[in-house]
């Protein structure tokens, strides 16, 4: 795993260029600031290629339209020319043909370093019929103790097919490349009940990839553990009468205070393959 990941991230304060969805853009920006990165949320085609010096480009399909697709290509090609990593979050990819066609085209045309979604989105992307009705994962696609080995093998195979690190979140998170797979068991049930928890996780993944571009798999595993641990800290800090709004704020607080020693003590990571 990474050595001193949060310290390195905060020391470098990498620029993360986000072309993300309008529903969660503020939460993503705040989570990126909390973990130590510097976010820019520019989705205009007229300037999308300007930020190609960013540490990582984060593409999110949540509120997709033709204009943002153009911006994604302009930014992606500029990043590729400079050897900068690109993260794709295929939000709701199985819900419409437009999202699926866009995700497949981006994977074909751009050097995507990592794909991160929920279990249903990744299964749909792999043509395995993930149960995506909107942007949320189906309980039927969730990884369990009984299916973790199969899920890890599937992720490794899909990584080899796509040429990217593949990861998906759920009660047990799976992160893989073609040769290794990890399960992360940090997190709480309240996390999917706030809008943007997955988008914020993708932001943290992008930030840690930006700080560790030579270790994309390890950076992604670390991001999942960090985000899940912050959810656990936020849950433990809730007072009587506080709900999901307070949880969201406390989770961002926890990320802003997370250090390497706390992450090392609290992460629950298992190598499966």
C-alpha positions in Angstrom: 0.0 0.0 0.0 1.0 3.7 -0.2 3.4 5.2 2.2 2.0 8.4 3.9 -0.7 8.9 1.3 -2.6 11.8 3.0 0.6 13.6 3.9 1.8 13.4 0.3 -1.6 14.4 -1.1 -1.7 17.5 1.1 1.9 18.4 0.4 1.4 18.3 -3.3 -2.2 19.8 -3.3 -2.7 18.5 -6.9 -5.2 20.2 -9.2 -8.2 17.9 -10.0 -10.2 19.0 -13.0 -13.8 17.8 -12.6 -16.4 17.6 -15.4 -19.0 16.3 -13.1 -22.7 16.5 -12.5 -24.7 19.5 -11.4 -26.4 17.6 -8.5 -23.2 17.0 -6.6 -20.7 19.4 -7.9 -20.5 21.4 -4.6 -20.1 18.3 -2.5 -17.3 17.0 -4.7 -15.5 20.3 -4.6 -15.7 20.4 -0.8 -14.5 16.8 -0.4 -11.6 17.5 -2.7 -10.6 20.5 -0.6 -11.1 18.4 2.6 -8.7 15.7 1.4 -6.1 18.2 0.4 -6.6 18.6 -3.4 -7.4 21.7 -5.4 -10.6 21.3 -7.4 -11.6 23.1 -10.6 -15.1 22.5 -11.8 -14.9 23.7 -15.5 -17.2 22.0 -18.0 -17.3 24.6 -20.8 -15.9 23.3 -24.1 -14.4 26.7 -24.7 -12.0 26.2 -21.8 -12.0 22.4 -21.1 -8.6 21.8 -22.6 -7.0 24.7 -20.6 -6.7 22.6 -17.4 -4.7 19.7 -18.9 -1.9 20.4 -16.4 -4.1 19.0 -13.7 -3.0 16.1 -11.6 -6.1 14.1 -12.7 -9.1 14.6 -14.9 -12.4 13.3 -13.3 -15.2 12.6 -15.8 -18.7 11.9 -14.3 -21.7 11.0 -16.4 -24.4 12.0 -13.9 -26.0 14.9 -15.7 -24.8 14.1 -19.2 -25.5 16.3 -22.3 -23.8 16.9 -25.6 -22.0 20.0 -24.4 -20.4 18.1 -21.5 -19.4 15.2 -23.8 -17.6 17.7 -26.0 -15.8 19.2 -23.0 -14.9 15.7 -21.8 -13.2 14.9 -25.1 -11.4 18.2 -25.3 -10.1 17.9 -21.7 -9.4 14.2 -22.1 -7.3 14.6 -25.2 -5.3 17.4 -23.7 -4.6 15.3 -20.6 -3.6 12.4 -22.7 -1.1 14.5 -24.6 0.6 15.4 -21.4 0.4 11.9 -19.8 -2.0 12.9 -17.1 -4.4 10.3 -15.6 -8.1 10.2 -16.3 -10.8 8.8 -14.0 -14.3 7.8 -15.4 -17.4 7.5 -13.1 -20.1 6.0 -15.4 -23.1 7.2 -13.3 -26.3 5.4 -14.3 -24.6 3.9 -17.3 -27.1 1.1 -17.7 -30.1 3.4 -17.5 -30.0 4.9 -21.0 -28.4 4.2 -24.3 -26.8 7.7 -24.3 -24.9 7.0 -21.1 -23.8 3.6 -22.3 -22.7 4.8 -25.7 -20.8 7.7 -24.1 -19.0 5.6 -21.5 -17.9 3.0 -24.1 -16.8 5.8 -26.5 -14.7 7.5 -23.8 -13.1 4.1 -22.8 -12.3 3.5 -26.5 -11.0 6.9 -27.3 -9.2 8.1 -24.2 -6.5 6.5 -22.0 -8.7 6.0 -18.9 -6.6 5.1 -15.9 -9.4 4.0 -13.7 -13.2 3.4 -13.8 -15.1 3.8 -10.6 -18.8 3.1 -10.1 -21.3 1.2 -8.0 -21.7 -2.6 -8.5 -24.7 -2.2 -10.8 -23.0 0.3 -13.1 -19.9 -1.8 -13.5 -21.9 -4.9 -14.2 -23.9 -3.0 -16.8 -20.7 -1.6 -18.4 -19.4 -5.2 -18.6 -22.7 -6.3 -20.4 -23.6 -8.4 -17.4 -27.1 -6.9 -16.9 -26.5 -4.8 -13.7 -29.9 -3.8 -12.2 -29.6 0.0 -12.9 -33.0 1.7 -12.9 -31.5 5.2 -12.2 -28.2 6.1 -10.7 -28.3 3.9 -7.6 -27.0 0.3 -7.2 -29.4 -2.6 -6.8 -29.2 -4.7 -3.7 -29.1 -7.7 -6.0 -25.7 -6.6 -7.3 -24.1 -6.0 -3.9 -20.9 -7.9 -3.0 -21.3 -10.2 0.0 -18.9 -12.4 2.0 -20.1 -15.3 -0.1 -19.5 -13.6 -3.5 -16.4 -11.6 -2.8 -14.1 -14.1 -4.6 -16.3 -14.1 -7.7 -16.6 -10.3 -7.7 -12.8 -10.0 -7.4 -12.2 -12.4 -10.3 -14.8 -10.5 -12.4 -13.1 -7.2 -11.7 -9.7 -8.5 -12.7 -11.1 -9.9 -15.9 -12.9 -6.6 -16.7 -9.7 -4.6 -15.9 -7.8 -6.7 -18.4 -10.5 -6.2 -21.0 -10.7 -2.4 -20.5 -7.0 -1.7 -19.8 -7.9 0.2 -16.6 -8.1 -0.2 -12.9 -11.7 -1.2 -12.1 -13.5 -0.5 -8.8 -17.0 -0.6 -7.5 -18.5 0.4 -4.2 -21.1 -1.3 -2.0 -21.2 -3.0 1.4 -17.9 -4.6 0.4 -15.9 -2.5 -2.2 -13.8 -4.2 -4.9 -10.8 -2.7 -6.5 -8.7 -4.5 -9.1 -6.3 -4.5 -12.0 -5.6 -7.4 -14.2 -3.3 -9.0 -11.7 -4.6 -8.2 -8.2 -7.9 -7.5 -6.4 -8.7 -6.0 -3.0 -11.8 -5.9 -0.9 -12.4 -2.8 1.4 -14.9 -3.2 4.2 -14.9 0.3 5.6 -18.1 2.4 5.4 -21.6 2.5 6.9 -25.1 1.9 5.6 -26.0 5.7 5.8 -23.5 6.6 3.1 -25.7 5.7 0.1 -28.6 7.7 1.6 -26.9 11.0 0.9 -26.8 12.4 -2.7 -23.2 12.4 -4.0 -21.5 9.9 -1.7 -20.3 8.0 -4.8 -19.3 11.2 -6.6 -17.4 12.4 -3.6 -15.6 9.0 -3.4 -14.6 9.4 -7.1 -13.2 12.8 -6.2 -11.0 11.3 -3.5 -9.9 8.6 -5.9 -8.9 11.2 -8.4 -7.0 13.2 -5.8 -5.0 10.2 -4.6 -4.3 9.1 -8.2 -3.1 12.6 -8.9 -0.7 12.4 -6.0 0.4 8.8 -6.9 0.1 8.5 -10.7 2.5 5.6 -10.7 0.4 3.6 -8.3 -3.2 3.8 -9.6 -4.4 0.6 -8.0 -3.0 1.4 -4.6 -4.2 5.0 -4.7 -7.7 3.7 -5.5 -7.7 1.2 -2.7 -6.5 3.9 -0.3 -9.3 6.3 -1.4 -12.0 3.7 -0.7 -10.6 3.0 2.7 -10.3 6.7 3.6 -13.8 7.5 2.4 -15.3 4.6 4.2 -13.5 5.3 7.4 -14.7 8.9 7.3 -18.2 7.6 7.0 -17.6 5.5 10.1 -16.2 8.5 12.0 -19.2 10.6 10.9 -21.7 8.0 12.0 -20.0 7.7 15.4 -20.1 11.5 15.9 -23.9 11.9 15.2 -25.9 13.2 18.2 -29.5 12.3 19.0 -31.8 14.0 16.5 -29.2 14.3 13.8 -29.8 12.7 10.4 -28.4 12.5 6.9 -27.7 16.3 6.5 -25.5 16.3 9.6 -23.9 13.0 8.5 -22.9 14.6 5.2 -21.2 17.6 6.9 -19.5 15.4 9.5 -18.1 13.1 6.8 -16.5 16.1 5.1 -15.2 17.2 8.5 -13.7 13.8 9.1 -11.9 13.9 5.7 -10.4 17.3 6.5 -8.9 15.9 9.7 -7.9 12.5 8.5 -4.2 11.7 8.9 -2.1 8.8 7.9 -1.9 7.3 11.4 -5.7 7.3 11.7 -6.1 5.8 8.2 -3.5 3.1 9.0 -5.3 2.1 12.2 -8.8 2.2 10.8 -8.6 0.8 7.3 -10.0 -2.7 6.7 -8.4 -3.9 3.4 -8.0 -7.5 2.3 -6.2 -8.7 -0.8 -8.4 -11.3 -2.5 -6.4 -12.1 -5.6 
